[in-house]
């Protein structure tokens, strides 16, 4: 599996760098639309262009149905550069194995990472790459080391009235990215790529395409990848269309050979009795019914559900004025699981979105609408195949505000997700709050709080199996610059993952619990040189 992970990393780097081959440089400065007053008449709206001769309108106020968000920070010079970096951090962790009954000792984990940020600009092309990779070294744990990789690529091709964006987000991590405790939430090194969840922003539409997990127990290495293409076409000075398609996958690399990720846990080798209904694993002597009165285990180590997902979205955007937008969006998702007995489901939704944006200060998005979920359950034994249709509501809300010295972000998403390896699909309610406050030019405070509630979509077929779980994390960090290129940080984070029913150990049916609580304290250093120009 380590060789397979390395091949994945090299493959994505090669493909991404290959798409960056284009024409010669031509740096340009976007116009500052803030020089025009808010009271300008509608006739002064900018021309419908985002190519070389375009204004900054589509940068400051991108379409609501797209993935881009307006920047709240001052604009950077349009230059080509790359920045290497080194990151060393040490963690004290109270529940590294994800024990649901609180028996895990405090352990230390040392992580060493290298990183590279690259931006290359041409006349009609932009290319961005962000990579971090290294290893985690464990003390007194079942494994001694684990790989860490996160690669995020964005290639943009522009023409007079539109652009195409090709993005890929790849991670190889020992646990889920939602509130990644090993990096102290917002205060540590951000492995989220285009946002903080699975390589795509977790509000403003990114969660709809992301293959991220919104909960994890212990150290279960996983490969997650989301490949995405988006086309934006301006129709007039006020209206635009966006077309977005993606493919995502989640592969839990510790699933044993010859043992597929059968829910709720894998079958043991032949000849070993496993407490589970015989319908969940191949017909052989290795299956036996659970003893009367015991609770069926949820997962055995390394036995989580892999998933593939497709998503497509089309949106029409209309700009009411320089600060307000409306959008009509149709979206489709299709979730497929390698376990044939588990089933599949797809969703169709229609959303109406409203956005209010003030350049450099505020970004507000509100929207939602009905969703139809179609669940297909295959035949099992004497039970015929069934199909279930559900009508529910989904939506999102986002507020980002930049005060003179503090930046605040609050978001909420309700949508269908892959189930995070625990379930075959889930209806997820995801909320996040983050705060960034520079005290002075040396010290910065940050906080990151998240909540995710997940309800099972595909039925388990096992009596007593959980139907929902929730994951809460809260992190706080302090960062100090020791010079222009060297910085350090100290963070604390609390995680709480709980199921709606008790879960028992796969080896000891009397060892049961509902909640895994985790505390992490991290101290870290990072270094990078000044940006190296490659014009």
N, C-alpha and C positions, 0 to 999 in steps of 0.2 A: 504493500500500500504506500510505503514511503516513496518507492520509485514511481508509482502512478501519480502521486501528488506532485512530484517534481516535474514529471512530463506535462501535467496540466499547466503548471506555472510557466514553463518554457514555451509551451504552445501559445498561450495567451499573450506573452510578451512578444513573440515573433509576429503573430497576426496583427497586434496593435501597432508595433513599430512599422510594419509593412504598409499600413494604411496612411502613414504620415508622410510618405514620399510625394512631394508636390513641387510647386514652382518656387521662385526666389522670394526673398523677404520683401515686405512692404508695410512698415509700421504705420499705424494711423491712430489719431486721437479722436474719440467720439466727442460730439458736440455736447455741451452742458445745457440741457433743456431747462434747468432751474433758473436760467437767466430770463425766461419768459414768464410773465405774470400769470397767476391762476385765473385771471378774469379775461383771458383771450377768447375771442369768439370761436365757435366750432370750425369756421372756415380756415383757421390757421393750424389745423392738425397736420402732423408731419406727413411727408410723402410715404407711400407704401413701399418701403425699401429697407432691406437689411443687409445688402451687399456692400461693396467697397465704397459707394457713394451715399450710404444711408446715414440717418441721424441716430441719436442715442435712444430714441423712443422705445424701440423693441428691447433695449438693454435695461432701461429703467422700469418698464412696465410690460414684461413679456406676457404672452397669452395665458389666460387662466387655465386652459385645458392642457397646457404643456408642462414639462417637468422643471423648467427654469424658474427661479425666484428672483425678484429684484434684490440687488445688493443694498445692505444697510451701512456698509463700510465705505470710506472714501475710495474712489476709483484708483486703480494702479496703472502705471505706465504700460503701454502696450509694447512689451519687449519680450524677446525670446531668451529663456534662461533655464538653468537647472540648478537644483540645490540638493546635494547629498547630506545625509545626517546619520548620527549614531545615537542610540537610545539604550540606556541601561537602567533597569528598575528592579527593586526587590519588594516582594509581597509577603505579608503575613495573612494567612487564610484560615478561617475557623471551620470551613466545611468544604474542603476541596473535592471530596468524593460525592457530595450531594446526598448525604445521609438524611433520611426522613425522620429519624428518631434522635438526632442530636448527639451521636456517639463519636463523631469525627474529631481527632485532635487538631490542634493548631499546627499548621505546616508552613514552610517557607518555600517560595518559588522565585527564582531569579530568571529574568528575561533580558536577552540581549538582542537588539534589533538594529538593522541598517535600513535607511530609507532613501528614496529618491523622488523629488518632485521636478517635473519637466514641463515647460511650456514652450511651444514652437509656433510662430505665427508666420503665415504667408499672406499674399494679397487676398485670396479668397478662401483660405483654409486656416483652421486653428487645430492644434493638437495638444492635449493635456494628458499627462500620465502621473499617477501617484502610487508609489509602491513602498511597502514596508514588509520586511521579512527577517526571520531569525529563529530563535529557539527559546523554549521554556525549560528550565532545569529544575526538577523537583527534588525535595528532600523528604526521605522516609515515606515515599508514596509507591503505589503499585507500578508506576512507570518512572523512568529516570529522566526522560526528555520528551518534548513534543515540538513539532514544527509550527511556525506561525507565518502565514503569508496573507497579504491583502494587496490586490492589484486593481486599480481603477483607471480606466482609459476613456477619453472623450475626444472624438474626431468630428470636426464640424466643416461642412462644405457650404459655401454661401453663393447665392446668385442675387440678381437685382431685387427680386420680390419674395425671396424665401431662403430657407436653409434646411439642410439635413444634418442630423446629429446621430452618430454611431457611438454607442456607449457599451462598456463591458465592466462588470464588477465581479471580481473573483476573490474568495476568501478560503483559506484552509486554517481553521481555528480549532482549539480544543473545547470550545463551548459556544453558545449562541451569542450574537452580537448585541442583542437588546440589553443596554446597560451593562456592557461587558465589564464585569467586576474586576478583572485582572488589570484593567487600565483606568480604574477610578472614574468611570463615566466621562463627563466633559473635561475633567482636569488632566487626564492622562493623554497619551498619544491617540488621536482619533483614527480608528481603523474603519470608519464608516464610509469613506469615499465621498460620494456625492450626497452627503447627509450623514446620518448616524445609524441607519438601520440597513444592514445588508448591502451597502454600496449604493443605495438610492435613498433620497430624502424620505423621511417618515411622515411628512405632511405635505400638502400641496399636490398629492397624487402619486408620490413615489411608492408608498406602501402597496398600492394596487398592483404594481409590477414586481415588487421585491420578493425573493425567495427566502427571506430572513426567518429566523425562529424567535418567537416571543416568550421563550422560557427554556431552561435547560437544567439538568441535574448532573452534577459532577463533571468530569473530564471525558467527554465523548467526542473525539475528533470528527469534524465534518467538513466536507467541501461544498461550498455554496457558490453558484454562479448565476448571474443575470446578464443576458445579452439583449440589447435594446436598440431599436432604430426609431427615430422620430423625424417627421417632415413637417415644417411650418411654411404655409403659403399665405401671403397677404393678398386679400381680394380687393381692398380699397384702403384709404387712409384710416378707416375705423374698424374694419372687419378682417378676420383671418380664419383659416382652417388649420387644424393640427391632426396628424395621423401618427399613431404610435403602436408599435408591436414589440413583443418581447417573448423570450423563452428563458425559464429559470429552472434550476435543479438543485436538489439537496441530497447529498450522498454521505451517509454516516459510515466512515471508513473502517470502523471497528466491528461491523457486522461480520461474524465468523463465516469462513468459506463453507458453502454447502448448507448454510442456515439463513434463509431469506428473512427479511424483517417482518415476520408474521406478528400481527397484533394479537394480544398485547405483549408477547415475548417470544423468543425463538425456541424451537424445539431442540431438545438435547440429543446427542448421538444415540443411535439405536441401543437398546438395552438399559437405558437410564430412565426411570420413571419420572415424569414431569407432571406436576399438579396443574392440569388444564383440561378443558373438554377436548375429546379426541377429534372433533370436527375442525380444529384449528391447525392441525399439523398432519403430515402424511400418515397413512394407515400403517402402523407398525407397533411393536411392543413398547415404544418409548413414550406413549401417551397413556395417561390414566386419569380418571375423573378426580376432581378435588375432594378432599375429605369434607364431610358434612360440617357446616358451620364456619369454615375458614374463608378468608377473603382472598380472591385470586390476585397474584402479583401484577403490577402494572408493567414493569420492564425488568428484564434481566440485563446485566451490564453489556453494553455494546449492541443491544437489540432495539433499534429505533426505526421508524418508518421513513424510508426514502420517498421522494416525491419529484415529479416533473410538473411544470405548469406553463401554460400558454396564456397570453393576455393581449388584447387589442383594444384600442380606444380611438374614437374620432370625436373631435370637438369643434364647434363653431363659436367664435369669440366676437363680441361687439363692444367697442370702446365708447362709453357714453360721453366721457370727457377725459382730461389728462389724468384724473385720479380714480375714475370708476369704470369698471368693466362688468359685463354679463357674459355668461357662456352656457351653452347647451352641450352636454357630453353624453355619448353612448359608450358603454364599456362591456367587454366580454372576457371571462376567465374560464379556463378548462384545467382541472387538476387530475392528474393521472398518478396512480400508485403501482409499483411493481408487484405488489401482492394482489394476485388476481381475485382472491376471495374477498378483498376489502371493498371494491367498488370504485366508482368515479363520480365526480360532480362538476357541473359548470354553472356559471352565473351570467345573467344579463341585467344591466342596470341603466337607468337614465337619470342624470343629475342636472340640476340647474345650479349654477355657481354665480356668486357675486364677489367682486373684489374691490377693495378701496386701498389705494397705495399713494403714499406721499414720499417722494424721492428722498432716499437717504435717511428716512425717519421711521416710517410705518408701513406694514404690509398686513392687510386683513383679508382673509378668505373665508367665505361661508358657502356651504352647498350641501345638497343631498337629493334623494329621490328614491323611488321604488326599485327593488331588485327581485328578480325571479331566480330561484335556485332549483336546479334539476338534479336530483340524486338518483343514481343508478346502482342498484345492489344486485350482484349476480346470483344465480341459483346456487343453493347449497343443500345437498342431499335431497330430501323430499320437499324442501322449501323452494317455490318458484322464484324466478327473478322478479324484482319489484322496481317501480319507479315512483319517486316522491317529488312533488313540486311544492315549493314554499314561496310565499310572497312576504317579503320583509322590507325594511328600510335601511339604507346605508348612506353615509355622508362623511363630511370632514369639516373641520373648523381650524383656523390657524390665525394667530396674532403674533406678530413680531414687532417690537417697538424699540427704538434706539433713543434713550435719554442722553443728556450731555455726557454722562460718565458711566452709564449702565445700559446693557442690552438684554432684553427679556424676550423669551419665546414661549408661547403656550400653544399646544396643538391637541386635537382630538380626531381620531379616525375610527369609523365603524365599517368593517368590510370582511370579506371571506379570505382566509389564509390557508396555508398548507397543513396546519396542525402542529407544527414545530417538532415533528417526530413522535409526539405522544399520541395524537389522534389522526385519523384519516380526515383531515380538513377541520376547520373551526370557523365559527363566527367570532371575530375578535373586536373588542373595544379597547383602543389604545390611546392613552393620554400621556403627554410629556410636558414638563416645565423645565426651562433652563435659564440660567442667569450668569452674566459675565460682567464683573465690576473691577476695572483697574483702580487700585488705590493710589498709585503714582507710577512713574515710569519704570519702576523695578518690581513692584508687587501687584499681583492680580488675584482676585478671588473668583471662584466659579462654583456653581451648584447645578446639579442635574437630577431630576426626579421623574420616574416613569411608572406607569401602571398599565397592565394588560390583562384583560379577562377574556378567556377563550372557552367557548362552548362547542362540544363535539358536533360534527355534521354527519359523517358516515357512522352508522351504528357499530358498536363493538361486537355484539354477539356473545359477550361474556357477562354472566350475572355478577353484579357487584363491582364491575369496572367503573372508574370515574367518568363522569360526563362533562366536567369542566375543571378548570384550574385558573388561578390568578397568579401574576408575578408582579411584585412591587420592588423597586429599588430607589434608594436615595443616596446621593453622593455629594461630597463637599471637598473642595480642594484649594490649596494655596500654591501659587507659582511665583518664583523669583528669578529675575535675570541677573546673572553674575557678571555679565559682560555682553557685548554685542552678539556673541555667537554661542554662549553657554548659558543654560537655564536649568533650574531644578524645580521639583514640585513634591508636595506632600498631600496625599488624599486619603479620605476615609469613605467607604461605601457599605451600605446595608442592603441585603437582598432577602426577600421573603417569597418563596414559591409554595403554594398550598393547593391541594386537591379537595374536591367536595366530599370524598369518602376516604377512609384509611387505606393505605397501600402497604402491602406486606413484602418482605424480602423474598426473593426467588429461592433462597436456600433455607430460610427459617420462617415458616408461616406465622410464628408467634411474634416476630419482630416487625411491628406495624407502626405507621405514622402517617400524618397528613401534610406536615409542613417541614420544609427545609429552610432554615435560617442561616444566613452567612454574613460574616463581617470580614472586610478586607482593609488593610492599611498598607499604603504603598509609598515608597520614597524612590524618586527617580531623577536621573540627569539626562539631558539631551544636548547635543552639540551639532551645529551646522555652520558652514562657512557663509560668507556673503554670497548672494546669488551670482552665479557664473554666467555671463552673457554668452549667447551662441548666435548672435546676429551675423 
